[in-house]
Amino acid sequence: MGFAQRLVKSLAYRMGYSVKRLRPAPPARDGVVEGGVPADEIACRLHKVDPYEGFDYGGYEYDPSGWGSQSPAFRKLIGERADRLGLIVEVGTWKGGSAIEMADALEGAGSEAKILCIDTWLGALEFWTDLDDPERHGGLALKNGYPSVYYQFLANVCHRGHQGRVVPFPQTSATAALWLRANGVRADLIYIDGSHEEEGVYADLCDYWDLVAPGGVLFGDDWGWDGVRMAVQRFARENLLDIRHESDKWVLDHREL
Ligand SMILES: C[S@@+](CC[C@H](N)C(=O)[O-])C[C@H]1O[C@@H](n2cnc3c(N)ncnc32)[C@H](O)[C@@H]1O
């Protein structure tokens, strides 16, 4: 792509349009688009029955083990904008380690913001390539060949008392992005930690970038993974964005319009 094309594309993004998809991204304040679903109504738009209702978490030990979930970046990014946070979206939740870290940070900051957790809870490629990996394949907790790790996530949220804040959305990142767009939802922070394959990460960046509210950030884990780093660098290059780093996370800032 030539310089002029990149410039036009970048300007178009700033005007609220994704050239890649030509879908309008309406202006948002605190994650709420005019006529869109407010953060505290997302749970009941997605679930007719509260997913935590009647769930007996007593049989599950608290086990939020995962990757990069204790990073100081969560508290830093949340603390910087705690007074204006409405919604955090997480793509890739696993057992809930990072979501719970963010929920604890929000609670500490006195914020009412919600966290929408998007995950199939079926694992990514690397969870299915080594059947002897106790963390990844073992952590899927297969029951008759189908993962049940979702219930460990649900139990962890209950152990920490975050049921009112953490909303599960058991869906692929692509379909969940369509739902958010269709419902006029934009988030102040979007954490990308789903697929680690270059094409998968790049697709998530394209799908979620214009779901970030102005002044918010898209950030993610695993800069050390080639697929992640190459996708982030490619997306940033194509859209004339600067990549910065906050502890172990990469960060793309969505500028105020
Ligand atoms: C590395 S784990 C997330 C770790 C988590 N953030 C933590 O704190 O430990 C990646 C998760 O992304 C999910 N995932 C991978 N690709 C996905 C996709 N395309 N859509 C939805 N979830 C996906 C997997 O099921 C898995 O639970």
The ligand as an ORCA input file, in Angstrom:
! r2SCAN-3c Opt
* xyz 0 1
  C      -4.263    -17.708     26.018
  S      -5.894    -18.102     26.427
  C      -6.455    -16.670     27.283
  C      -5.740    -16.488     28.605
  C      -6.414    -15.559     29.575
  N      -6.539    -14.201     29.089
  C      -5.723    -15.581     30.928
  O      -5.768    -14.598     31.659
  O      -5.133    -16.598     31.287
  C      -6.715    -17.988     24.874
  C      -8.219    -18.203     24.931
  O      -8.736    -17.714     23.697
  C      -9.797    -18.533     23.267
  N      -9.904    -18.364     21.816
  C      -8.958    -18.602     20.881
  N      -9.377    -18.255     19.657
  C     -10.634    -17.761     19.821
  C     -11.603    -17.230     18.928
  N     -11.362    -17.101     17.612
  N     -12.784    -16.821     19.438
  C     -13.028    -16.916     20.770
  N     -12.148    -17.419     21.658
  C     -10.965    -17.827     21.193
  C      -9.427    -19.933     23.732
  O     -10.558    -20.734     23.910
  C      -8.684    -19.646     25.037
  O      -9.536    -19.771     26.142
*
